[in-house]
Amino acid sequence: MLFPPSPRARSGPRRRSLLAVAPAALLAAGCSAGPGDSGTGGGSRPSAADRARARAARDSGELAARYAAVVAAHPKLAERLRPLRAEVVRHAEAFGGTAESSPSPSASASASGTQGSGKAGPSASPAAVPAKPKDALAELAAAEREIADRRVKALLDAPGELARLLASVAAAGAAHVYLLTEA
């Protein structure tokens, strides 16, 4: 007994026609929206994702400078902090920014009046490094915690790939907090 062909076997576009149309569709999609097009009508303002990425890069760069200032003030902590600072530098690069290779040791001494600058918090500028190594580690941990919390909040508005990057770096920041606070 022969069965008639299924009516849904041949409905819809064929695979070959989709493969032939796909490159043209990708080309049209690539040409339709510019890099600055955020849908707000402003035209010249960067998108929310670009601003979040720039802020994350800036935060990581400033945090790397804090690590370098602590290492300069407390050389005995260098071995413990070097891998954490290297991770923070890689985070800055992942967000499209750069981190200073090593700020001058005088940068931390000249910024003694910048602590407690209100809302900007620990990431505003490399503040004076506390005289006690334990206090310096506590301040680094507080800065890491604040930045990780800020990145978690930024996840709500970030597009897919940036959200994944923010989540990953926030998790790394939380691990840094743990490593900085453990004896």
N, C-alpha and C positions, 0 to 999 in steps of 0.2 A: 504494500500500500504506500503510495506516494503522498507526502505532505506538501501542501502549498507553501511557497516561501512566505516568511513572516513579513507582515506589512511594515514593521518598524525597522527592518534590516536596511532599507535604502532611504529612510527619511532623513532629512537634514543635510548639511553640507558634508561633502566628502573630505577625507583627510588631506588629499592632494590639494584641493582648493584652499583649505585652511593654511597649509604650508606655503602656498603660493602668495596668499594675501598677507600673511604675518609680517614679512619684512616691510611691506608698504605701510602697514598699520603702525609698526614701530617707528618708522621714519616720520610719519605724520604726527604721532604722539610726541616724539622728540622735538619737533619743530613748533608745536603749538604753545608751549609754555616756556617762558624764559626763566633763568635762574633766580631772578628777583621777584617773580610773580607769586605773591602770597595770597592772592584773592581778596585783598583788602582795598584795592583801588589806589593805594598810595604810590605804587610803582618804584619809588626810590628807597623805601624802608626795607631792611632785611626781614626775612620771615621770622616767625616765633622760634622755629627750629634753629635757624642760624644764630639768633640771639642766645638761645639756650646753650648751643654748642660753644659759642664765643665765651660765654660766662663760665662754663665748665672748664674750658682751656685756661682762662685767666685764673680761676680758683686753683687749679692744679699747679700752674706756674708759680703763684704766690705761695702755695704750700711747700713747693720744692725749695723756694727761697728761705722759708722758715726752717726747714730741715737743715739747709746748709748753714744758716746762722747758728743753730743749736750746735751743730758739729764744730763750727769754728770756735764757739765759746766753750764747748765741753769736748775736747778731743777724745776723751776716754769713751764717749758714746758713739764714736764714728763707726766702729765695727757693727754695732747694733742697729744704727740708723741708716747706714749706706744702702742696704737692700730695699728698705721702705722708701727712701728718697728716690732710688732708681725706678721703682714702680710708679711713684707720683710723676716723675718726668715722663715715663711712657704714657701715663694717662693724659698728660697735657698734649703730647704728640698725637694721641689717638683722637683727641677732640680738635685737632688742627692747629694747636698752639705750639709754643716752644717754651722751654724752661731754661733759665740761666744755668750755665754749666757750674758755676760756683760764685755766689756773690761775695763781695769783699767782706772781711771780718768786721770792718768798721761800720758796715751798713746796719748791723744790729745795735751797735753802741750809739749811733747817731739818731736812732728812732726811739729813744727812751720815752718821749712824750706822746707817742701815738697809741699807747695802750688805752683801752676803754674809750674808743671813739664812737660809742653808741651803737647804732644799728649795723654798721659795717662789720663789726665783730673781728675775730682774729685774722680774717683774710684780707683786711684792708691794707696792711703793709707789714713787713717784717718788724715786729715790735722788739723791744729790748728783751734779750734772753735772760731769764731768771738766773741768779747766781748758783742756785742749787740744781744739780742735774735732775733730781726727782721732780722739781717744780717745772723745769724745762720740758720734761717728758709729759707732764700733766697738761701743759699748755698745748703741746703738739697734739695730744689726744683730743683735747677740746676742739681744736681747729679741725681735725679730721672728722670728728663727730658732727660738728656744725655743717661742714661741707657735704658730708654723706646725707644728712637730713635734708639739706636743700636740694640735693640731686634726686632724692626719693620723691619730694614734692613736685619736682619738674617732670617726673615721669607721666603725670596726668595729661600734660599737654604735648608731649613729645611724640613724633611719628615713630613707627616701628623700629627701625634700625638704631636711631638715636636713643629711644627708650631702652633698648637692650643694652646699649653701651653705658647709659647712665646707671642702669640697674647693676651692671657688672662692676662698674667703678665704685658705686656706693657700697656694694658688698665688700669690695677690697678695702675701702675706707673703714668699714666696720671692723674688719679683721685687723687693720692697722691700729685701731683704737684698742682692741684687745691686747695686741702685742706690746703696745706702748704702756698699758696700765698694769700688765703682769710683771712681777718682780723677776 
